[in-house]
Amino acid sequence: MGVHVIKMPDIGEGIAEVELVMWYVKVGDMVTEDLILADVMTEKATIEIPSPVHGKVLALGGAAGQVMAVGSDLIQIEVEGAGNVRPGAAPAPASAPVVVTPSMPVPATVAATPTPVQVPQKVVPAAPAKTGASREAGEKPIASPAVRRRAWDMGIELQFVHGSGPAGRIVQDDLDAYAARGSTAGASGSGARYAERNDEQSVPLIGLRRKIAQKMAESKRRIPHFSYVEEIDVTELEALRVRLNEQWGKERGRLTVLPLLMRAVVLALRQYPQMNARFDDDAGVVTQFGAVHMGVATQTDAGLMVTVMRHAEARDLWSSAAEVSRLATAARDGKAGRDELSGSTITISSLGALGGIVTTPVINHPEVAIIGVNKIVDRPMIRNGAMVARKMMNLSSSFDHRVVDGIHAAEFIQAIRALLECPAMLFVE
């Protein structure tokens, strides 16, 4: 038998360090060729690391959240034959401990290496020790309706009650025991609903969440933002969208407001090309682009990602809608590639129905502008001396004040407004 050592791969682009995001195997597991072993993350994308061999996992080279140098040992696998370890150079023993700091716990998918050191397996909430509950954050307590009702009356949160019944079910005696330990204001329920809580939970920033934090901090630190908010009457735009969906929805797919807004941005950029740009503040150079590579802020389970729809200027409404949908699905499934997550020249950010009245979006560095979309609401407006109901939407946009003057930002948004309020202009060249 031999040992095959897999190194942290060189992803390219001059990257020297890569973050280990997640393990899919643990020590002792049998793996097959092409089985995904781990996810690693660069500045731009998450990459899957497959196994090139069949064998048994001997040791893991790091823990989730650890930043590892390119070329360092990622995993050791016992294989039939000689393996890839050069003669006379034994690999690190399987008992070598993996260093894990308290701020960098290992998720459930990672097992500790076989050492005397106990490596934590999951991040659990720091529930009060006196409760005796070992339930994880988000795990629903098991209890009958009667027990839940009594817990409500007593002001007890079942999340922190130890269940002594089958499969951890909470029974009436568990409530009595909890109350007897003084965890509430008393079994009578008087004032118990306002009992103090002192539990805490530490959530480390790893993987995409860490990248988002770094990216946002860099954007706010390096770019002097200013925001401009304008109210837009989208009544006619919505009527057009509904009509297009009625006529073409089944054949071409249904449209949201986003493709229409994208088209308006593309046309407005012809007048204001300085908005479709990137600013290299180290070199002091602003690069304006003819191609509109539209970034779309996309919410995923792992956090906010900016997917990139390339050449928005060459797409019609349905092509834009289909590409946005495809990119969003790829991002949420963790399958978006490097080219789909980088290279944007201007970004649109929308919270959909939760868009609120006003937002102050953070510019996607090194771009110079971001268009923030707020929700559409019915408001009473005065038109021709009469009060009528109109569909209104705000655009809350931010700009880099080093290279974009306030007057030009306002004119740019007004150009978008004119197109959206008279949507026929979207199709006039």
KOLBA-647174 format. One record per residue (C-alpha): residue in one letter; x, y, z. Coordinates in steps of 0.001 Angstrom, whole numbers, plus 500000, padded with zeros to 6 digits. Layout:
BEGIN
A|X|Y|Z
...
END
This chain:
BEGIN
M|500000|500000|500000
G|501127|503553|499353
V|500072|507096|500151
H|498757|509594|497605
V|499038|513197|498774
I|496775|515758|497108
K|498147|519282|497190
M|496174|522493|497355
P|495911|523224|493619
D|497176|526316|491874
I|493960|527991|490703
G|495873|530473|488576
E|495646|534278|488404
G|498659|534566|490715
I|496704|533352|493750
A|499026|532183|496556
E|496450|531312|499225
V|493086|529580|499083
E|490429|529218|501775
L|489231|525715|502623
V|485438|526075|502800
M|484034|522576|503354
W|485016|518922|503563
Y|482822|516223|502060
V|484874|513365|503521
K|486393|512470|506864
V|489298|510382|508047
G|488593|506693|507443
D|486215|507237|504517
M|486708|505225|501338
V|486786|507496|498288
T|486562|506780|494585
E|488023|508547|491612
D|486233|511819|490766
L|484452|511929|494139
I|484331|515539|495397
L|486554|515828|498455
A|486312|519489|499391
D|485312|522996|498336
V|487935|525731|498275
M|487387|529418|497599
T|489420|532054|495823
E|488612|535740|495628
K|486247|535042|492741
A|484741|531571|492955
T|484233|528377|494900
I|485978|525397|493324
E|485371|521676|493911
I|488387|519424|494474
P|487821|515878|493123
S|489794|512786|494071
P|492132|511518|491339
V|492431|508089|492996
H|490574|505322|494814
G|491510|504745|498427
K|491042|505465|502118
V|491363|508909|503708
L|494299|508969|506136
A|494492|512637|507104
L|493002|516021|506338
G|495380|518918|505886
G|493210|521659|507343
A|489864|522672|508811
A|486988|524554|507248
G|487718|528266|507300
Q|491480|527783|507259
V|493486|529706|504657
M|496051|527378|503067
A|498980|528073|500790
V|498875|526782|497236
G|500932|523584|497115
S|500393|522623|500761
D|499086|519148|501635
L|495299|519086|501335
I|494559|515414|502004
Q|496371|512065|502291
I|494767|508950|500781
E|495962|505390|501205
V|496032|503670|497821
E|497075|500377|496361
G|500545|500537|494869
A|503308|503026|495502
G|501282|506230|495732
N|502866|509556|494796
V|505073|510133|497847
R|508717|509994|496773
P|510802|507154|498260
G|512352|507984|501608
A|509996|510853|502275
A|507161|509588|504407
P|504026|511683|504485
A|502944|513422|507615
P|501509|510788|509953
A|497787|510413|510053
S|497904|511267|513735
A|499271|514753|513049
P|496787|517151|514598
V|494833|519648|512560
V|495113|523031|514234
V|491676|524492|514856
T|491280|527772|516710
P|488162|528490|518763
S|487131|531097|516194
M|487265|528595|513361
P|485064|525587|514221
V|484673|522613|511913
P|481255|521981|510315
A|479474|518678|510636
T|480859|517419|507346
V|484412|517479|508747
A|485575|514760|511114
A|488534|515268|513396
T|491765|513510|512560
P|492503|510541|514830
T|494359|512365|517572
P|493864|512799|521281
V|492819|516377|520522
Q|489052|516710|520449
V|488053|518785|517429
P|484553|520309|517598
Q|482210|518934|514981
K|479455|521506|514832
V|478772|525089|515776
V|476143|524992|518511
P|474480|527866|520342
A|475825|528680|523753
A|472637|527874|525608
P|472594|528421|529367
A|474367|525529|531027
K|471635|525107|533600
T|469059|524118|530998
G|470753|520886|530052
A|469543|521290|526463
S|471930|520295|523667
R|469704|521350|520798
E|471293|523207|517883
A|470268|526626|516649
G|467374|526251|514224
E|466538|522690|515348
K|462840|522479|516182
P|462050|521054|519648
I|459765|518006|519658
A|456739|518476|521918
S|452991|517843|521932
P|450527|520726|521482
A|449626|520495|525170
V|453251|520849|526206
R|453758|523754|523814
R|450687|525512|525175
R|451795|525092|528776
A|455320|526270|527902
W|453799|529400|526352
D|451741|530044|529487
M|454850|529602|531655
G|457007|531815|529449
I|459421|528979|528682
E|461228|528770|525345
L|461317|525107|524365
Q|464560|525630|522475
F|466404|525561|525815
V|464526|522737|527516
H|466083|519275|527700
G|463732|516583|526394
S|463701|513314|528339
G|461135|511555|526152
P|461730|509315|523124
A|463915|510997|520454
G|464391|513986|522765
R|460661|514744|523049
I|459857|517356|525707
V|457263|516152|528248
Q|455425|517917|531062
D|457983|516784|533652
D|460715|518514|531648
L|458856|521815|531953
D|458525|521319|535710
A|462215|520508|536012
Y|463168|523547|533950
A|461001|525860|536049
A|462307|524327|539286
R|465874|525187|538288
G|464888|528840|538288
S|465209|529287|534532
T|461985|531284|534441
A|460256|533778|536656
G|458178|530983|538153
A|455810|528173|537241
S|452815|530417|537824
G|453615|532312|534646
S|453323|535754|536240
G|455823|537892|534344
A|457504|534757|533000
R|457126|535795|529364
Y|459542|538625|530042
A|462215|536503|531676
E|465798|537558|531037
R|467947|535646|528557
N|471713|535455|528705
D|472539|532932|525976
E|475070|533831|523296
Q|476134|532387|519977
S|479411|532988|518159
V|479186|532605|514387
P|482551|532679|512595
L|482758|534264|509159
I|484099|531639|506781
G|483835|530933|503079
L|481619|533242|501064
R|480486|535152|504156
R|484089|536146|504848
K|484631|537194|501222
I|481488|539331|501331
A|482674|541043|504514
Q|486091|541751|502997
K|484586|542996|499726
M|482109|545334|501424
A|484765|546729|503747
E|487100|547346|500816
S|484361|549061|498798
K|483349|551394|501628
R|486945|552099|502632
R|488200|552917|499133
I|485165|554530|497496
P|483605|557835|498637
H|479964|556962|497989
F|477114|559319|497347
S|473553|558225|496692
Y|470808|559676|494535
V|467142|558656|494868
E|464456|559308|492271
E|460777|558373|492167
I|459575|556795|488921
D|456045|556254|487664
V|456076|552701|486296
T|452350|552402|485623
E|452805|552229|481861
L|455847|549978|482216
E|453857|547489|484304
A|450991|547575|481816
L|453435|546788|479006
R|455025|543967|481011
V|451632|542402|481729
R|450664|542658|478058
L|453935|541088|476906
N|453517|538222|479348
E|449944|537608|478204
Q|451001|537443|474586
W|454446|535849|474789
G|454781|534433|478316
K|454125|530788|477445
E|456299|530843|474365
R|459240|532992|475468
G|459027|532995|479254
R|457590|535511|481677
L|459192|538899|482208
T|459852|540725|485459
V|460688|544427|485689
L|464410|543631|485759
P|464944|543009|481991
L|463093|546232|481187
L|465253|548138|483653
M|468376|546557|482160
R|467381|547752|478714
A|466824|551259|480047
V|470261|551238|481691
V|471916|550059|478462
L|470303|552883|476473
A|471109|555514|479127
L|474753|554414|479141
R|475035|555474|475499
Q|474633|559046|476727
Y|476658|558587|479907
P|479415|556052|479184
Q|481401|557239|482220
M|478985|555219|484397
N|479923|551959|482666
A|483446|551998|483972
R|486011|550738|486436
F|488369|552931|488426
D|491851|551616|489185
D|492611|553987|492030
D|496108|552570|492488
A|497048|553481|488909
G|494732|556499|488756
V|493053|555244|485576
V|489341|555079|484718
T|488503|552515|482046
Q|485203|553019|480206
F|483729|549984|478464
G|481676|549698|475304
A|480377|546295|476389
V|477824|546358|479204
H|478574|543433|481494
M|475669|543791|483900
G|476265|542641|487459
V|473139|541405|489247
A|473266|541127|493027
T|471887|537657|493829
Q|470972|536380|497280
T|471994|532782|497989
D|471914|530605|501098
A|475619|531280|501510
G|475286|535047|501119
L|475156|537797|498516
M|476864|537132|495190
V|477128|539297|492066
T|476491|537271|488933
V|477478|538809|485603
M|475273|538922|482510
R|477707|539591|479703
H|476918|541877|476775
A|473594|543176|478010
E|473715|545654|475128
A|473247|542773|472654
R|470284|541079|474394
D|466550|541526|474002
L|464157|541359|476949
W|463634|537591|476876
S|467304|536799|476398
S|468120|538990|479404
A|465393|537356|481512
A|466565|533848|480639
E|470208|534648|481371
V|469427|536303|484711
S|467394|533248|485722
R|470157|530870|484639
L|472827|532774|486525
A|470719|533026|489683
T|470102|529270|489658
A|473802|528545|489119
A|474759|530859|491990
R|472230|529354|494404
D|473309|525832|493470
G|476960|526741|493954
K|477745|525995|490297
A|478507|529477|489011
G|481897|529623|487302
R|484619|532226|487616
D|483547|534030|484426
E|479971|534206|485721
L|481045|535914|488952
S|483590|538460|487717
G|484088|541146|485112
S|480969|543274|485648
T|481093|546932|484579
I|477945|548212|486331
T|475662|546475|488837
I|471937|546364|489586
S|470772|545493|493106
S|467152|544664|493905
L|465416|543349|497012
G|462254|542566|495070
A|459042|542876|497081
L|461133|543673|500198
G|462800|546604|498447
G|461565|549241|500869
I|461331|552931|500054
V|465005|553922|499967
T|468273|551979|500090
T|471924|553018|499924
P|473588|550222|497931
V|477339|549659|498198
I|479262|549972|494923
N|480781|546753|493613
H|484457|547773|493640
P|486136|548739|491280
E|482983|549840|489432
V|481799|553432|489775
A|477999|553034|489896
I|475289|550713|491202
I|471534|550954|490509
G|469332|550047|493485
V|465736|549025|492778
N|463019|549552|495380
K|459608|547913|495461
I|456639|549003|493356
V|453730|550434|495362
D|450378|552012|494514
R|450316|555688|495513
P|447850|558535|495018
M|449312|561042|492540
I|448030|564273|491028
R|447746|564091|487225
N|445990|566805|485211
G|444521|568210|488406
A|442947|564922|489492
M|444078|562435|492122
V|444701|559008|490584
A|446347|555780|491678
R|449723|555182|490045
K|452356|552501|490409
M|455495|554145|491760
M|459014|552818|492257
N|462150|554458|493593
L|465635|554000|492182
S|468243|554373|494943
S|471626|554486|493255
S|475173|555062|494488
F|478163|556543|492667
D|481907|556969|493158
H|482292|560690|493825
R|485961|560657|492787
V|485077|560162|489135
V|481314|560831|488924
D|479945|564336|489536
G|476567|564722|491179
I|475054|566480|488163
H|476031|563638|485845
A|474668|561014|488222
A|471357|562872|488379
E|471196|563231|484601
F|471948|559516|484176
I|469111|558491|486497
Q|466765|560986|484831
A|467580|559399|481459
I|466631|555988|482897
R|463471|557514|484356
A|462410|558976|480997
L|462759|555576|479334
L|460837|553694|482027
E|458003|556214|482187
C|457586|556055|478408
P|458478|552392|477777
A|457887|552613|474017
M|461215|554475|473918
L|462957|551278|474989
F|462378|549938|471494
V|463186|553075|469486
E|466729|553206|468154
END
